[in-house]
Amino acid sequence: MMLEYCRIYVGQHQPMQQLLQQLTAFEYRRLDAVADPGDLAVHGGVLDLFPATFESPLRVEFEGIKIASIRSFNPQTLETLDRHTMVVILPRRVHAKPSLDMPFEACVDLKEGDCLVHLEHGIGRYIGRATIRGPSTRTTAAGRGLAQDSAPGGLHSQDALILEYADGDRLYVPMDQLHLVQKYAAFGARSPSLHTLGGTAWQRAKAKAYAGAWSYAKELLDLQAKRTALPGHAFSADHEWQQTFESAFPFRETPDQTTATGEVKRDMESGQPMDRLLLGDVGFGKTEVAIRAAFKAVMDHQQVAVLVPTTILAYQHHRTFTKRMQEFPIQVEMLSRFQSEAQQRRILQALAHGHCDMVIGTHRLLSGDVRFKNLGLLIVDEEQRFGVKDKEHLKQWRTQVDVLVLSATPIPRTLYLALVGARAMSLIATPPENRHPVATQVVEEDEASIRRWILKELHRGGQTYVVHHRVASIHRLAQRLAELIPEARVGAAHGQMAEEELEQVIVAFIEGELDVLVTTTIIESGIDIPNANTLIVTRADAFGLADLYQLRGRVGRFDRKAYAYLLVPNDAGLTAEARRRLGALTEHTALGSGFKIAMEDLKIRGAGNLLGVEQSGHITAVGFDFYCRLLREAVSRIKEEAPLELKAV
């Protein structure tokens, strides 16, 4: 079955009424305003719709019967998140097996010079658009004759993309064949080599990548089959207290959180050991899903262990879990260096006798003297940060108890869709309602401004991060800030401090005993302080875009406006590359927009970590999205026990 879809693009002649008929056939609901996937609304020449596969709604503006612009927007503030060249809209209910003919990306945002992958011809460079008459046409730049690709539909005028290949050859791709084209993305910023039209290199690269995707998918599915053969504890349906507990969550759940919670509970209630990966950006609500699973386990008289990579994270999780469970008769303990030996012995005894319901700890939990009376659920936060020995230990636990792994290392949705049939995964891609975009400014360094920003945060009862690029001068900067703003309590923290000393400073900041934390990029991961909503980065031009994006993610975690000030030397001292990098960050202040810049790079790095070195080579050869298509096809065919073949490609 070929999947039905509707494609719209800027400049397209498409009467709004015709598009509305198509969307009605796709079961979209017409309302006064859009709020959820499947909604659409019309205001004069403006169509708002929330496509089934999108994270935010779209606004399509018409000029007569021509589409003038397409952009995604925040439904609360109406702020523009991104502008799109072309989008693909799927029906609300998609019942179709994946096919290499279906469009994989929901939107394509093109600019001249971008490298694209054509499924049949390989990697070319986008150089513009043209109006063509007739079927899809390929011509050489030097005019060495004209060749035509067969295409249905007879002769008629339509828009086409122009792709340039090796030796200056050009390929014209009509808009009705855009599903054959994707943006090229791989690791690093290096441009790939262009393929030769009619050459064999692309077919060879495609065949090798498919064989690699097949072997990876086979390995995952074999693991899955082995695990389903193992006996596990089938948890009972939700206890009567579960609803009361969940309704005490002080925020409104996002649709992704609700879906993920349901998936985790279904796994727990099945007769096989759960091994689910829960993915989501920092602050998107993964911990609440884990807390609900932990509560469900305890209500079924099972113990819960939460394993984290750092003492600071253990401390933060212990605070969060304890606060959420405080109205219920549940004993939550922490096992880390923060406890004395006597306290640790008491907790170990409580675990062994079943008097402790939940324990949160570092790799100390994996020690031989830790014994549980009735362990039923293991929650692992940031598994990739544990060593080889710890991971081996975890493999044994995976065969005995239900395991939920949390990861803030993002991966692209395309990889998630490709893997979802082969690995139990849940993706939280929507930010909580109360998250505001971070107001970002690039400014020249000036002490008077720094004092003003910190005092402004201080006056509203908040805290400030000051991120410095050099450990050697960090204490000197902290001393200078203490002199500049005597009203503020200033502390310094960096990775070269003794571990106990570092923990003391971070805990003091978490507890609100410090107003300003002068630190390094160590705050990028694992520190969640909703009260810190001003970020000042000194010499921001010395940081990479991914670092700056992740640092900016530390603020804006609360229901108040957050600010990021990127300090630079005077403009003349900036390199062109630094200026471009900082400009990209200030243009993309909206929450979802990071997924367009640094997040693209971060996600592909995350994908590389998940897939391994061998698959990374195939990604470089054919482009990330095309590799994901191949992987998705491989998963589907192996599950159907179909033979390996590349004819469908």
C-alpha positions, -999 to 999 in steps of 0.1 A, spaced: 0 0 0 14 34 -10 10 59 19 -12 89 11 2 123 18 -1 159 8 28 181 -2 27 219 -1 55 244 -9 62 281 -11 52 295 -46 28 266 -53 -5 273 -71 -29 256 -47 -64 269 -40 -71 269 -2 -104 252 -7 -88 223 -25 -62 219 3 -90 220 29 -109 192 11 -77 171 12 -72 178 49 -108 169 57 -103 136 39 -72 131 61 -96 135 91 -83 169 103 -107 188 126 -117 224 117 -118 245 149 -114 282 158 -78 278 168 -52 250 166 -39 233 198 -33 196 191 -22 174 162 -50 170 137 -65 205 143 -69 231 115 -83 267 115 -90 293 87 -87 331 92 -92 349 58 -62 340 36 -44 322 64 -46 285 71 -33 272 105 -29 234 108 -12 210 132 1 181 111 1 147 127 39 143 126 48 178 137 59 191 171 43 225 165 15 239 142 20 255 108 7 288 94 2 288 56 -4 322 41 -20 325 7 -19 353 -19 -49 344 -40 -44 308 -50 -6 309 -45 11 299 -12 32 329 -1 48 315 31 49 285 54 61 287 89 58 268 122 47 288 152 42 287 190 4 283 195 6 302 228 26 332 218 21 330 179 59 335 177 75 322 145 97 291 152 109 283 117 102 291 80 99 262 56 104 257 19 82 226 16 62 204 40 47 170 38 13 164 56 2 129 65 -33 117 75 -41 118 112 -41 80 114 -13 64 95 -18 27 88 10 18 64 42 -2 64 72 20 58 82 23 21 111 39 4 86 58 -18 70 77 11 84 111 22 104 106 54 110 142 64 81 163 74 96 195 61 125 205 38 141 239 43 165 246 14 190 273 6 213 274 -24 245 255 -19 229 228 3 238 192 -5 209 170 -13 205 132 -17 184 120 -46 173 84 -40 182 73 -75 211 96 -85 230 102 -52 245 134 -37 241 167 -57 241 204 -48 209 225 -48 215 255 -70 180 269 -74 145 265 -89 131 266 -124 98 261 -143 100 231 -166 76 218 -192 72 181 -196 85 151 -175 115 152 -152 145 163 -173 182 159 -169 206 181 -188 243 188 -188 256 223 -180 278 222 -210 248 214 -232 261 180 -244 226 169 -253 194 163 -233 183 132 -215 149 126 -200 138 105 -170 105 88 -175 78 105 -155 40 102 -156 16 130 -163 25 141 -199 37 176 -208 28 204 -184 45 233 -167 56 229 -131 83 241 -107 114 220 -102 145 219 -81 178 221 -99 206 198 -86 241 201 -98 263 169 -100 299 161 -108 312 176 -141 285 203 -140 257 179 -149 222 191 -138 191 172 -127 157 189 -127 134 174 -100 97 183 -104 79 192 -72 57 161 -75 89 140 -71 102 158 -40 98 126 -20 129 113 -38 150 142 -24 164 148 11 189 171 26 223 155 31 235 154 67 264 134 83 291 139 109 310 172 110 306 201 86 327 187 56 309 188 23 305 154 6 318 146 -29 291 150 -56 282 119 -75 283 115 -113 250 112 -130 247 77 -145 278 65 -125 280 33 -104 294 48 -71 260 57 -58 245 23 -64 275 7 -46 273 30 -16 236 24 -14 240 -14 -15 268 -14 12 247 9 35 217 -13 32 238 -44 41 251 -25 71 217 -14 82 204 -49 77 230 -65 100 224 -38 127 187 -43 126 191 -81 127 213 -78 158 187 -56 176 158 -78 166 177 -110 177 182 -93 211 146 -84 213 135 -120 205 159 -134 232 145 -110 258 108 -118 251 117 -155 258 128 -146 293 103 -148 322 98 -115 341 76 -100 367 42 -89 353 32 -58 374 -4 -54 384 -27 -28 368 -24 7 384 -31 8 421 -60 30 432 -35 56 446 -17 59 412 -43 84 398 -41 105 430 -3 105 428 -2 114 391 -27 142 395 -5 158 422 21 166 394 21 205 395 23 209 357 2 199 328 16 168 311 27 171 275 11 146 250 45 130 247 48 125 284 13 109 285 22 85 256 56 76 272 40 68 306 15 46 289 42 27 270 63 22 301 32 9 321 23 -16 293 59 -29 293 58 -33 331 25 -52 330 37 -77 303 53 -109 314 88 -101 299 115 -80 314 112 -44 302 142 -27 285 129 7 273 149 37 263 133 71 271 147 100 251 141 137 255 159 170 258 169 183 292 138 197 310 112 180 288 99 158 316 116 124 315 121 123 352 83 126 359 77 95 336 104 76 356 88 87 389 54 74 379 69 40 369 87 39 402 55 46 421 37 19 402 65 -6 411 63 2 448 25 -1 448 31 -36 435 54 -44 465 86 -42 444 117 -22 451 132 4 428 168 14 421 178 46 403 213 46 390 230 79 380 265 88 369 273 115 394 269 123 431 253 157 422 227 140 400 220 115 428 214 144 451 191 162 427 171 131 419 168 122 456 153 157 463 129 154 434 117 118 441 114 125 479 93 157 473 70 138 448 65 109 472 61 128 505 23 124 508 26 86 505 41 59 528 72 53 506 108 52 519 133 69 495 170 67 503 202 79 486 234 58 485 265 79 476 296 95 491 273 121 508 264 94 534 287 84 562 297 47 565 272 42 593 244 57 572 254 35 542 253 4 564 218 13 577 205 18 541 221 -15 529 203 -33 557 170 -16 549 173 -27 513 181 -63 522 151 -65 546 127 -46 523 123 -16 546 136 8 519 113 11 488 135 32 465 172 39 465 190 65 443 227 62 439 259 63 418 278 32 407 280 24 444 247 6 438 266 -19 416 289 -30 445 287 -66 457 274 -56 492 242 -41 478 214 -67 481 177 -62 476 148 -81 491 126 -77 460 140 -55 432 115 -51 404 126 -19 385 159 -3 376 160 32 363 193 43 346 200 79 339 225 88 311 237 52 307 263 63 281 283 81 309 290 48 327 322 28 322 325 -6 304 327 -26 337 295 -9 350 277 -16 317 286 -53 319 271 -54 353 240 -38 340 237 -65 313 231 -91 341 204 -69 357 186 -65 324 178 -103 323 162 -102 358 143 -69 363 125 -43 343 149 -16 331 141 20 320 170 40 306 167 78 304 188 98 280 190 135 273 214 129 243 189 137 216 186 117 184 168 127 152 131 117 149 140 99 116 163 75 135 136 71 162 111 61 136 135 37 119 144 20 152 111 20 170 101 -14 155 134 -30 167 139 -14 201 115 -3 228 119 35 227 98 65 238 105 100 226 96 132 244 100 159 219 76 186 231 87 211 257 65 218 288 39 245 284 56 269 308 90 270 291 98 304 275 123 309 247 155 323 261 161 360 251 197 358 237 220 388 231 255 390 217 272 420 234 306 434 240 320 427 274 312 456 299 314 454 337 285 479 342 262 457 321 272 425 340 264 442 373 230 453 360 221 418 346 230 400 378 212 426 401 181 423 379 181 385 384 188 389 421 159 414 426 134 388 413 149 362 437 167 343 410 203 330 404 229 335 376 254 313 359 286 329 346 304 305 323 341 312 317 363 295 291 395 292 312 399 273 344 432 291 352 415 325 357 381 313 370 387 321 407 401 356 397 369 363 378 347 351 408 367 375 431 362 404 406 324 397 405 322 396 443 339 431 444 316 444 415 284 431 431 289 430 469 251 423 472 256 388 456 270 356 471 295 343 445 310 308 442 332 291 416 331 255 403 352 236 377 362 201 368 397 203 381 386 209 417 386 180 442 354 161 438 341 168 474 349 205 471 331 207 437 300 189 451 299 213 481 298 244 458 272 229 434 250 218 463 252 253 479 240 267 445 212 242 443 201 250 479 201 288 471 230 296 493 249 312 464 234 338 440 261 335 413 280 304 401 311 311 381 318 279 362 328 261 330 310 238 306 306 212 334 271 226 339 261 215 303 247 182 316 230 169 346 224 201 366 188 212 368 182 244 387 149 261 377 157 292 398 188 300 377 174 321 347 203 343 337 233 330 318 264 351 311 291 335 288 325 353 287 344 350 254 314 333 238 333 333 205 356 307 219 328 281 223 313 258 197 277 262 187 267 229 203 282 240 236 265 273 235 231 257 227 235 232 256 246 260 280 216 281 270 194 251 278 204 255 315 181 285 319 145 290 309 134 260 330 109 280 351 77 300 344 97 332 341 116 349 313 152 338 309 182 357 295 214 346 279 242 372 273 270 361 251 300 383 257 326 389 230 356 412 224 348 442 202 335 432 168 368 437 150 383 409 170 357 383 159 365 358 132 339 355 104 331 319 116 326 331 152 303 359 140 282 334 119 280 309 148 268 336 173 244 351 148 228 317 143 222 313 180 206 347 184 183 342 154 170 309 168 157 319 202 126 297 201 127 264 220 122 241 190 145 261 168 177 246 183 166 214 165 174 234 134 210 245 142 232 230 169 207 203 176 211 189 141 247 183 148 241 171 184 214 147 173 236 132 146 264 128 172 238 111 195 228 88 166 265 80 161 268 70 197 238 48 195 246 31 162 284 27 165 314 33 143 306 9 115 272 24 108 286 59 110 307 51 79 275 42 60 258 74 72 287 95 57 284 76 24 247 80 18 235 108 42 218 104 75 181 105 64 186 80 36 204 57 59 174 59 83 151 50 54 173 19 47 173 10 84 135 13 86 131 -8 55 155 -34 69 136 -36 103 103 -40 84 116 -67 61 133 -87 88 102 -87 109 83 -101 79 112 -125 73 115 -111 38 149 -117 20 175 -90 18 173 -72 -16 178 -37 -28 153 -36 -56 129 -15 -35 156 12 -33 
